[in-house]
């Protein structure tokens, strides 16, 4: 299966208790959220943390669409519940477009 890699960044509120809470929630992600990720064509997803900065790497099928994933998420009450919970921990990077949180990164180097 041919895949592509997408990378995103987001900040957490700079509060050690909130950062720890976010990490703890990601040690036990709700099954409905995991299902929605897999059903969208995301083969692998990893989130890395340093200080209050998050970096997410997704490996997706060639058919994967961010637009389609977003539409499905907006119509999934469990995903919306999860996103509202995550909003209590997250803060957008400067310049993030309205209605978005994670900002897609551009690769600038590859060895």
Secondary structure by P-SEA (a helix, b strand, c coil): ccbbbbbbcccccccaaaaaaaaaaaacccaaaaaaaaaacccbbbbbbcccbbbbbbbbcccccaaaaaaaaaacaaaaaaaaaaaacccccccccccccbbbbbbcccc
